[in-house]
Amino acid sequence: MTKDDVFKLLVLIESVYPNCTVKDETVQLWFQSCPEMDLEKVMVKLKNYIRKSPFPPTISDIAVFSYEESDFPNIVQEWMKKGRERVECDSSKRRPIPAWLAEYSPRKSV
């Protein structure tokens, strides 16, 4: 977002919440916080916030930061695939079941 976008955003907040007056320090904080945000997403979040809350929003109420894609889901998928192999590997190393427990166990080998 540019400074003009932030200014328009603050004007909108002041027009919706008449008791809210934005100080110079507040404007500076918004200018510092908003360059990384996407204007369209912030406006959508602000409109939803206005519908729900009688109080003016803080930066954290309407902030929408872009995030970097990570390969975390791929790592989890690989771990799950290897999990089957780990389970099968561990099952070959099992100790035999005691005779007294074998009749109640779903495992076939004793």
N, CA, C and O atoms as CSV, one atom per row, in Angstrom:
chain,resi,resn,atom,element,x,y,z
A,1,MET,N,N,0.838,-1.184,0.000
A,1,MET,CA,C,0.000,0.000,0.000
A,1,MET,C,C,0.881,1.244,0.000
A,1,MET,O,O,1.944,1.269,0.619
A,2,THR,N,N,0.431,2.251,-0.689
A,2,THR,CA,C,1.148,3.521,-0.720
A,2,THR,C,C,0.630,4.416,0.402
A,2,THR,O,O,-0.348,4.087,1.072
A,3,LYS,N,N,1.295,5.547,0.595
A,3,LYS,CA,C,0.842,6.487,1.625
A,3,LYS,C,C,-0.532,7.048,1.279
A,3,LYS,O,O,-1.342,7.300,2.171
A,4,ASP,N,N,-0.796,7.244,-0.003
A,4,ASP,CA,C,-2.126,7.718,-0.405
A,4,ASP,C,C,-3.207,6.701,-0.048
A,4,ASP,O,O,-4.298,7.071,0.387
A,5,ASP,N,N,-2.899,5.428,-0.235
A,5,ASP,CA,C,-3.852,4.377,0.120
A,5,ASP,C,C,-4.113,4.362,1.621
A,5,ASP,O,O,-5.254,4.221,2.063
A,6,VAL,N,N,-3.047,4.507,2.395
A,6,VAL,CA,C,-3.195,4.545,3.855
A,6,VAL,C,C,-4.021,5.759,4.266
A,6,VAL,O,O,-4.875,5.668,5.149
A,7,PHE,N,N,-3.764,6.888,3.625
A,7,PHE,CA,C,-4.516,8.102,3.932
A,7,PHE,C,C,-6.003,7.899,3.627
A,7,PHE,O,O,-6.852,8.281,4.432
A,8,LYS,N,N,-6.320,7.311,2.493
A,8,LYS,CA,C,-7.718,7.038,2.135
A,8,LYS,C,C,-8.357,6.074,3.125
A,8,LYS,O,O,-9.525,6.219,3.486
A,9,LEU,N,N,-7.593,5.108,3.550
A,9,LEU,CA,C,-8.079,4.137,4.527
A,9,LEU,C,C,-8.427,4.822,5.845
A,9,LEU,O,O,-9.477,4.561,6.431
A,10,LEU,N,N,-7.542,5.697,6.304
A,10,LEU,CA,C,-7.789,6.403,7.563
A,10,LEU,C,C,-8.959,7.377,7.436
A,10,LEU,O,O,-9.717,7.553,8.389
A,11,VAL,N,N,-9.113,8.005,6.284
A,11,VAL,CA,C,-10.261,8.894,6.061
A,11,VAL,C,C,-11.556,8.085,6.107
A,11,VAL,O,O,-12.551,8.532,6.677
A,12,LEU,N,N,-11.541,6.912,5.515
A,12,LEU,CA,C,-12.717,6.042,5.565
A,12,LEU,C,C,-13.048,5.653,6.998
A,12,LEU,O,O,-14.213,5.674,7.395
A,13,ILE,N,N,-12.040,5.301,7.767
A,13,ILE,CA,C,-12.266,4.928,9.170
A,13,ILE,C,C,-12.847,6.107,9.942
A,13,ILE,O,O,-13.776,5.932,10.731
A,14,GLU,N,N,-12.311,7.305,9.722
A,14,GLU,CA,C,-12.842,8.491,10.412
A,14,GLU,C,C,-14.271,8.803,9.987
A,14,GLU,O,O,-15.067,9.270,10.803
A,15,SER,N,N,-14.606,8.557,8.740
A,15,SER,CA,C,-15.967,8.853,8.291
A,15,SER,C,C,-16.976,7.842,8.832
A,15,SER,O,O,-18.126,8.192,9.094
A,16,VAL,N,N,-16.556,6.607,8.998
A,16,VAL,CA,C,-17.459,5.583,9.525
A,16,VAL,C,C,-17.599,5.700,11.040
A,16,VAL,O,O,-18.681,5.486,11.586
A,17,TYR,N,N,-16.518,6.035,11.708
A,17,TYR,CA,C,-16.516,6.164,13.165
A,17,TYR,C,C,-16.315,7.641,13.516
A,17,TYR,O,O,-15.176,8.092,13.633
A,18,PRO,N,N,-17.402,8.401,13.685
A,18,PRO,CA,C,-17.286,9.855,13.878
A,18,PRO,C,C,-16.536,10.264,15.148
A,18,PRO,O,O,-15.954,11.347,15.190
A,19,ASN,N,N,-16.539,9.439,16.156
A,19,ASN,CA,C,-15.840,9.782,17.398
A,19,ASN,C,C,-14.343,9.492,17.318
A,19,ASN,O,O,-13.604,9.792,18.256
A,20,CYS,N,N,-13.904,8.928,16.236
A,20,CYS,CA,C,-12.496,8.577,16.060
A,20,CYS,C,C,-11.770,9.717,15.360
A,20,CYS,O,O,-12.119,10.097,14.242
A,21,THR,N,N,-10.766,10.253,16.022
A,21,THR,CA,C,-9.906,11.252,15.389
A,21,THR,C,C,-8.494,10.683,15.345
A,21,THR,O,O,-7.972,10.207,16.353
A,22,VAL,N,N,-7.900,10.735,14.198
A,22,VAL,CA,C,-6.580,10.144,13.999
A,22,VAL,C,C,-5.511,11.196,14.255
A,22,VAL,O,O,-5.514,12.267,13.647
A,23,LYS,N,N,-4.598,10.875,15.163
A,23,LYS,CA,C,-3.506,11.792,15.503
A,23,LYS,C,C,-2.343,11.597,14.534
A,23,LYS,O,O,-2.295,10.613,13.796
A,24,ASP,N,N,-1.416,12.535,14.544
A,24,ASP,CA,C,-0.245,12.461,13.670
A,24,ASP,C,C,0.597,11.215,13.953
A,24,ASP,O,O,1.108,10.582,13.029
A,25,GLU,N,N,0.737,10.867,15.237
A,25,GLU,CA,C,1.519,9.683,15.597
A,25,GLU,C,C,0.866,8.422,15.037
A,25,GLU,O,O,1.542,7.501,14.577
A,26,THR,N,N,-0.453,8.405,15.088
A,26,THR,CA,C,-1.187,7.253,14.570
A,26,THR,C,C,-0.978,7.116,13.068
A,26,THR,O,O,-0.774,6.014,12.559
A,27,VAL,N,N,-1.030,8.229,12.370
A,27,VAL,CA,C,-0.817,8.210,10.922
A,27,VAL,C,C,0.584,7.694,10.607
A,27,VAL,O,O,0.757,6.895,9.686
A,28,GLN,N,N,1.570,8.137,11.353
A,28,GLN,CA,C,2.944,7.684,11.126
A,28,GLN,C,C,3.079,6.174,11.359
A,28,GLN,O,O,3.760,5.480,10.604
A,29,LEU,N,N,2.426,5.676,12.407
A,29,LEU,CA,C,2.466,4.239,12.675
A,29,LEU,C,C,1.816,3.444,11.546
A,29,LEU,O,O,2.318,2.395,11.143
A,30,TRP,N,N,0.706,3.949,11.047
A,30,TRP,CA,C,0.035,3.277,9.930
A,30,TRP,C,C,0.925,3.310,8.687
A,30,TRP,O,O,1.006,2.323,7.956
A,31,PHE,N,N,1.590,4.437,8.447
A,31,PHE,CA,C,2.490,4.533,7.297
A,31,PHE,C,C,3.617,3.509,7.401
A,31,PHE,O,O,4.020,2.919,6.398
A,32,GLN,N,N,4.121,3.299,8.607
A,32,GLN,CA,C,5.211,2.345,8.811
A,32,GLN,C,C,4.742,0.899,8.659
A,32,GLN,O,O,5.494,0.045,8.189
A,33,SER,N,N,3.516,0.634,9.051
A,33,SER,CA,C,3.027,-0.746,9.086
A,33,SER,C,C,2.417,-1.227,7.780
A,33,SER,O,O,2.401,-2.429,7.516
A,34,CYS,N,N,1.926,-0.334,6.976
A,34,CYS,CA,C,1.110,-0.738,5.833
A,34,CYS,C,C,1.810,-0.966,4.497
A,34,CYS,O,O,1.165,-1.523,3.608
A,35,PRO,N,N,3.057,-0.593,4.274
A,35,PRO,CA,C,3.639,-0.809,2.936
A,35,PRO,C,C,3.662,-2.270,2.482
A,35,PRO,O,O,3.609,-2.533,1.281
A,36,GLU,N,N,3.738,-3.212,3.400
A,36,GLU,CA,C,3.789,-4.624,3.023
A,36,GLU,C,C,2.418,-5.219,2.753
A,36,GLU,O,O,2.317,-6.356,2.291
A,37,MET,N,N,1.363,-4.470,3.034
A,37,MET,CA,C,0.006,-5.007,2.921
A,37,MET,C,C,-0.580,-4.778,1.530
A,37,MET,O,O,-0.183,-3.866,0.805
A,38,ASP,N,N,-1.531,-5.632,1.186
A,38,ASP,CA,C,-2.251,-5.526,-0.078
A,38,ASP,C,C,-3.533,-4.727,0.162
A,38,ASP,O,O,-4.337,-5.088,1.021
A,39,LEU,N,N,-3.725,-3.648,-0.591
A,39,LEU,CA,C,-4.851,-2.737,-0.376
A,39,LEU,C,C,-6.193,-3.440,-0.511
A,39,LEU,O,O,-7.073,-3.241,0.327
A,40,GLU,N,N,-6.369,-4.242,-1.526
A,40,GLU,CA,C,-7.663,-4.893,-1.742
A,40,GLU,C,C,-8.028,-5.807,-0.582
A,40,GLU,O,O,-9.171,-5.808,-0.125
A,41,LYS,N,N,-7.072,-6.578,-0.111
A,41,LYS,CA,C,-7.341,-7.493,1.002
A,41,LYS,C,C,-7.625,-6.726,2.287
A,41,LYS,O,O,-8.484,-7.123,3.075
A,42,VAL,N,N,-6.905,-5.629,2.497
A,42,VAL,CA,C,-7.135,-4.803,3.687
A,42,VAL,C,C,-8.531,-4.183,3.630
A,42,VAL,O,O,-9.225,-4.127,4.645
A,43,MET,N,N,-8.943,-3.720,2.458
A,43,MET,CA,C,-10.272,-3.117,2.325
A,43,MET,C,C,-11.373,-4.139,2.583
A,43,MET,O,O,-12.377,-3.818,3.219
A,44,VAL,N,N,-11.199,-5.345,2.104
A,44,VAL,CA,C,-12.185,-6.400,2.369
A,44,VAL,C,C,-12.275,-6.665,3.865
A,44,VAL,O,O,-13.365,-6.784,4.423
A,45,LYS,N,N,-11.119,-6.756,4.503
A,45,LYS,CA,C,-11.108,-7.018,5.942
A,45,LYS,C,C,-11.695,-5.841,6.717
A,45,LYS,O,O,-12.384,-6.042,7.717
A,46,LEU,N,N,-11.429,-4.617,6.265
A,46,LEU,CA,C,-11.985,-3.436,6.926
A,46,LEU,C,C,-13.501,-3.411,6.792
A,46,LEU,O,O,-14.196,-3.112,7.763
A,47,LYS,N,N,-14.021,-3.714,5.625
A,47,LYS,CA,C,-15.477,-3.721,5.432
A,47,LYS,C,C,-16.141,-4.762,6.323
A,47,LYS,O,O,-17.199,-4.504,6.897
A,48,ASN,N,N,-15.534,-5.925,6.440
A,48,ASN,CA,C,-16.067,-6.945,7.347
A,48,ASN,C,C,-16.001,-6.475,8.791
A,48,ASN,O,O,-16.920,-6.715,9.575
A,49,TYR,N,N,-14.916,-5.809,9.136
A,49,TYR,CA,C,-14.758,-5.300,10.498
A,49,TYR,C,C,-15.818,-4.247,10.804
A,49,TYR,O,O,-16.400,-4.245,11.889
A,50,ILE,N,N,-16.069,-3.353,9.851
A,50,ILE,CA,C,-17.061,-2.284,10.047
A,50,ILE,C,C,-18.443,-2.881,10.288
A,50,ILE,O,O,-19.205,-2.358,11.102
A,51,ARG,N,N,-18.774,-3.951,9.603
A,51,ARG,CA,C,-20.078,-4.597,9.787
A,51,ARG,C,C,-20.239,-5.172,11.187
A,51,ARG,O,O,-21.349,-5.226,11.716
A,52,LYS,N,N,-19.145,-5.598,11.781
A,52,LYS,CA,C,-19.220,-6.328,13.047
A,52,LYS,C,C,-18.945,-5.490,14.286
A,52,LYS,O,O,-19.459,-5.797,15.361
A,53,SER,N,N,-18.144,-4.436,14.157
A,53,SER,CA,C,-17.675,-3.753,15.360
A,53,SER,C,C,-18.097,-2.293,15.409
A,53,SER,O,O,-18.013,-1.582,14.408
A,54,PRO,N,N,-18.552,-1.845,16.578
A,54,PRO,CA,C,-18.896,-0.432,16.739
A,54,PRO,C,C,-17.676,0.439,17.066
A,54,PRO,O,O,-17.799,1.658,17.181
A,55,PHE,N,N,-16.510,-0.179,17.213
A,55,PHE,CA,C,-15.301,0.547,17.584
A,55,PHE,C,C,-14.342,0.632,16.400
A,55,PHE,O,O,-14.313,-0.274,15.568
A,56,PRO,N,N,-13.561,1.700,16.311
A,56,PRO,CA,C,-12.611,1.816,15.202
A,56,PRO,C,C,-11.541,0.725,15.274
A,56,PRO,O,O,-11.164,0.298,16.365
A,57,PRO,N,N,-11.058,0.280,14.131
A,57,PRO,CA,C,-10.086,-0.819,14.124
A,57,PRO,C,C,-8.673,-0.365,14.470
A,57,PRO,O,O,-8.304,0.793,14.276
A,58,THR,N,N,-7.916,-1.289,14.974
A,58,THR,CA,C,-6.480,-1.079,15.132
A,58,THR,C,C,-5.794,-1.670,13.903
A,58,THR,O,O,-6.440,-2.296,13.062
A,59,ILE,N,N,-4.511,-1.471,13.809
A,59,ILE,CA,C,-3.780,-2.016,12.663
A,59,ILE,C,C,-3.916,-3.538,12.628
A,59,ILE,O,O,-4.116,-4.125,11.564
A,60,SER,N,N,-3.808,-4.158,13.773
A,60,SER,CA,C,-3.861,-5.621,13.807
A,60,SER,C,C,-5.238,-6.169,13.449
A,60,SER,O,O,-5.354,-7.319,13.024
A,61,ASP,N,N,-6.275,-5.365,13.616
A,61,ASP,CA,C,-7.620,-5.821,13.272
A,61,ASP,C,C,-7.813,-5.993,11.771
A,61,ASP,O,O,-8.565,-6.867,11.340
A,62,ILE,N,N,-7.149,-5.178,10.979
A,62,ILE,CA,C,-7.379,-5.224,9.532
A,62,ILE,C,C,-6.123,-5.554,8.730
A,62,ILE,O,O,-6.157,-5.527,7.500
A,63,ALA,N,N,-5.035,-5.860,9.394
A,63,ALA,CA,C,-3.778,-6.141,8.691
A,63,ALA,C,C,-3.869,-7.453,7.917
A,63,ALA,O,O,-4.382,-8.453,8.417
A,64,VAL,N,N,-3.364,-7.426,6.695
A,64,VAL,CA,C,-3.270,-8.619,5.863
A,64,VAL,C,C,-1.892,-8.604,5.218
A,64,VAL,O,O,-1.641,-7.838,4.288
A,65,PHE,N,N,-1.011,-9.445,5.713
A,65,PHE,CA,C,0.343,-9.507,5.181
A,65,PHE,C,C,0.448,-10.657,4.195
A,65,PHE,O,O,-0.147,-11.716,4.393
A,66,SER,N,N,1.197,-10.442,3.147
A,66,SER,CA,C,1.437,-11.530,2.205
A,66,SER,C,C,2.454,-12.469,2.840
A,66,SER,O,O,3.325,-12.038,3.596
A,67,TYR,N,N,2.340,-13.723,2.533
A,67,TYR,CA,C,3.258,-14.700,3.100
A,67,TYR,C,C,3.965,-15.433,1.976
A,67,TYR,O,O,3.460,-15.539,0.858
A,68,GLU,N,N,5.123,-15.924,2.296
A,68,GLU,CA,C,5.893,-16.667,1.311
A,68,GLU,C,C,5.443,-18.121,1.323
A,68,GLU,O,O,5.177,-18.707,2.372
A,69,GLU,N,N,5.366,-18.676,0.137
A,69,GLU,CA,C,5.014,-20.086,0.025
A,69,GLU,C,C,6.148,-20.917,0.624
A,69,GLU,O,O,7.324,-20.646,0.384
A,70,SER,N,N,5.787,-21.901,1.383
A,70,SER,CA,C,6.811,-22.793,1.927
A,70,SER,C,C,6.536,-24.203,1.434
A,70,SER,O,O,5.442,-24.511,0.963
A,71,ASP,N,N,7.523,-25.034,1.548
A,71,ASP,CA,C,7.340,-26.412,1.124
A,71,ASP,C,C,6.985,-27.301,2.307
A,71,ASP,O,O,7.195,-28.514,2.257
A,72,PHE,N,N,6.452,-26.711,3.370
A,72,PHE,CA,C,6.087,-27.478,4.551
A,72,PHE,C,C,5.079,-28.585,4.233
A,72,PHE,O,O,5.271,-29.714,4.685
A,73,PRO,N,N,4.004,-28.308,3.468
A,73,PRO,CA,C,3.080,-29.407,3.154
A,73,PRO,C,C,3.761,-30.552,2.406
A,73,PRO,O,O,3.427,-31.718,2.620
A,74,ASN,N,N,4.706,-30.229,1.537
A,74,ASN,CA,C,5.425,-31.283,0.819
A,74,ASN,C,C,6.256,-32.124,1.773
A,74,ASN,O,O,6.339,-33.343,1.625
A,75,ILE,N,N,6.866,-31.474,2.745
A,75,ILE,CA,C,7.669,-32.196,3.734
A,75,ILE,C,C,6.783,-33.152,4.530
A,75,ILE,O,O,7.169,-34.289,4.799
A,76,VAL,N,N,5.600,-32.684,4.903
A,76,VAL,CA,C,4.670,-33.524,5.661
A,76,VAL,C,C,4.219,-34.710,4.811
A,76,VAL,O,O,4.139,-35.835,5.306
A,77,GLN,N,N,3.922,-34.462,3.529
A,77,GLN,CA,C,3.503,-35.541,2.629
A,77,GLN,C,C,4.592,-36.611,2.535
A,77,GLN,O,O,4.303,-37.805,2.608
A,78,GLU,N,N,5.835,-36.177,2.374
A,78,GLU,CA,C,6.939,-37.134,2.292
A,78,GLU,C,C,7.078,-37.917,3.588
A,78,GLU,O,O,7.323,-39.123,3.564
A,79,TRP,N,N,6.922,-37.238,4.717
A,79,TRP,CA,C,7.038,-37.907,6.005
A,79,TRP,C,C,5.946,-38.958,6.150
A,79,TRP,O,O,6.188,-40.045,6.676
A,80,MET,N,N,4.725,-38.627,5.675
A,80,MET,CA,C,3.619,-39.583,5.775
A,80,MET,C,C,3.879,-40.807,4.891
A,80,MET,O,O,3.578,-41.932,5.289
A,81,LYS,N,N,4.431,-40.594,3.702
A,81,LYS,CA,C,4.751,-41.724,2.826
A,81,LYS,C,C,5.815,-42.610,3.465
A,81,LYS,O,O,5.720,-43.836,3.425
A,82,LYS,N,N,6.816,-41.985,4.048
A,82,LYS,CA,C,7.873,-42.750,4.698
A,82,LYS,C,C,7.365,-43.409,5.973
A,82,LYS,O,O,7.939,-44.392,6.442
A,83,GLY,N,N,6.287,-42.866,6.531
A,83,GLY,CA,C,5.712,-43.432,7.744
A,83,GLY,C,C,5.275,-44.865,7.547
A,83,GLY,O,O,5.457,-45.701,8.431
A,84,ARG,N,N,4.696,-45.155,6.384
A,84,ARG,CA,C,4.285,-46.531,6.094
A,84,ARG,C,C,5.492,-47.459,6.118
A,84,ARG,O,O,5.437,-48.559,6.667
A,85,GLU,N,N,6.571,-46.999,5.519
A,85,GLU,CA,C,7.790,-47.806,5.500
A,85,GLU,C,C,8.331,-47.996,6.913
A,85,GLU,O,O,8.804,-49.078,7.261
A,86,ARG,N,N,8.259,-46.937,7.731
A,86,ARG,CA,C,8.742,-47.051,9.110
A,86,ARG,C,C,7.908,-48.059,9.881
A,86,ARG,O,O,8.447,-48.873,10.630
A,87,VAL,N,N,6.591,-48.006,9.697
A,87,VAL,CA,C,5.711,-48.927,10.419
A,87,VAL,C,C,5.979,-50.359,9.982
A,87,VAL,O,O,6.065,-51.261,10.815
A,88,GLU,N,N,6.112,-50.569,8.673
A,88,GLU,CA,C,6.397,-51.914,8.177
A,88,GLU,C,C,7.755,-52.401,8.656
A,88,GLU,O,O,7.918,-53.577,8.982
A,89,CYS,N,N,8.714,-51.513,8.700
A,89,CYS,CA,C,10.047,-51.870,9.175
A,89,CYS,C,C,9.992,-52.245,10.651
A,89,CYS,O,O,10.612,-53.224,11.068
A,90,ASP,N,N,9.261,-51.480,11.435
A,90,ASP,CA,C,9.151,-51.754,12.860
A,90,ASP,C,C,8.399,-53.054,13.121
A,90,ASP,O,O,8.694,-53.749,14.093
A,91,SER,N,N,7.436,-53.392,12.272
A,91,SER,CA,C,6.663,-54.607,12.513
A,91,SER,C,C,7.518,-55.858,12.310
A,91,SER,O,O,7.226,-56.903,12.891
A,92,SER,N,N,8.558,-55.766,11.503
A,92,SER,CA,C,9.426,-56.930,11.313
A,92,SER,C,C,10.337,-57.145,12.519
A,92,SER,O,O,10.896,-58.229,12.685
A,93,LYS,N,N,10.491,-56.141,13.348
A,93,LYS,CA,C,11.369,-56.236,14.514
A,93,LYS,C,C,10.600,-56.544,15.801
A,93,LYS,O,O,11.159,-56.459,16.895
A,94,ARG,N,N,9.343,-56.895,15.672
A,94,ARG,CA,C,8.534,-57.148,16.871
A,94,ARG,C,C,9.000,-58.400,17.606
A,94,ARG,O,O,9.499,-59.358,17.016
A,95,ARG,N,N,8.814,-58.345,18.896
A,95,ARG,CA,C,9.078,-59.527,19.704
A,95,ARG,C,C,7.862,-60.449,19.626
A,95,ARG,O,O,6.748,-59.983,19.390
A,96,PRO,N,N,8.057,-61.702,19.815
A,96,PRO,CA,C,6.912,-62.622,19.763
A,96,PRO,C,C,5.934,-62.358,20.911
A,96,PRO,O,O,6.316,-61.887,21.982
A,97,ILE,N,N,4.682,-62.670,20.658
A,97,ILE,CA,C,3.641,-62.483,21.668
A,97,ILE,C,C,3.692,-63.671,22.627
A,97,ILE,O,O,3.864,-64.809,22.190
A,98,PRO,N,N,3.547,-63.421,23.917
A,98,PRO,CA,C,3.500,-64.542,24.867
A,98,PRO,C,C,2.301,-65.445,24.561
A,98,PRO,O,O,1.275,-64.985,24.060
A,99,ALA,N,N,2.443,-66.693,24.860
A,99,ALA,CA,C,1.406,-67.678,24.540
A,99,ALA,C,C,0.075,-67.336,25.202
A,99,ALA,O,O,-0.984,-67.514,24.599
A,100,TRP,N,N,0.124,-66.848,26.431
A,100,TRP,CA,C,-1.123,-66.544,27.133
A,100,TRP,C,C,-1.879,-65.379,26.493
A,100,TRP,O,O,-3.092,-65.265,26.673
A,101,LEU,N,N,-1.177,-64.502,25.741
A,101,LEU,CA,C,-1.802,-63.348,25.107
A,101,LEU,C,C,-2.158,-63.613,23.646
A,101,LEU,O,O,-2.953,-62.883,23.054
A,102,ALA,N,N,-1.570,-64.655,23.069
A,102,ALA,CA,C,-1.739,-64.921,21.642
A,102,ALA,C,C,-3.193,-65.172,21.261
A,102,ALA,O,O,-3.627,-64.764,20.183
A,103,GLU,N,N,-3.954,-65.842,22.134
A,103,GLU,CA,C,-5.341,-66.147,21.771
A,103,GLU,C,C,-6.220,-64.894,21.709
A,103,GLU,O,O,-7.269,-64.921,21.066
A,104,TYR,N,N,-5.815,-63.795,22.365
A,104,TYR,CA,C,-6.602,-62.559,22.350
A,104,TYR,C,C,-6.091,-61.534,21.342
A,104,TYR,O,O,-6.738,-60.512,21.114
A,105,SER,N,N,-4.953,-61.799,20.748
A,105,SER,CA,C,-4.313,-60.830,19.867
A,105,SER,C,C,-4.787,-60.985,18.423
A,105,SER,O,O,-4.992,-62.107,17.961
A,106,PRO,N,N,-4.963,-59.874,17.704
A,106,PRO,CA,C,-5.316,-59.972,16.285
A,106,PRO,C,C,-4.120,-60.373,15.416
A,106,PRO,O,O,-4.291,-60.753,14.258
A,107,ARG,N,N,-2.903,-60.286,15.983
A,107,ARG,CA,C,-1.724,-60.712,15.223
A,107,ARG,C,C,-1.734,-62.223,15.068
A,107,ARG,O,O,-2.111,-62.952,15.986
A,108,LYS,N,N,-1.322,-62.679,13.913
A,108,LYS,CA,C,-1.367,-64.118,13.628
A,108,LYS,C,C,-0.174,-64.871,14.201
A,108,LYS,O,O,-0.311,-66.010,14.648
A,109,SER,N,N,0.990,-64.243,14.189
A,109,SER,CA,C,2.183,-64.968,14.637
A,109,SER,C,C,2.312,-64.917,16.143
A,109,SER,O,O,1.883,-63.964,16.792
A,110,VAL,N,N,2.909,-65.955,16.680
A,110,VAL,CA,C,3.109,-66.041,18.115
A,110,VAL,C,C,4.549,-65.821,18.454
A,110,VAL,O,O,4.920,-65.855,19.627
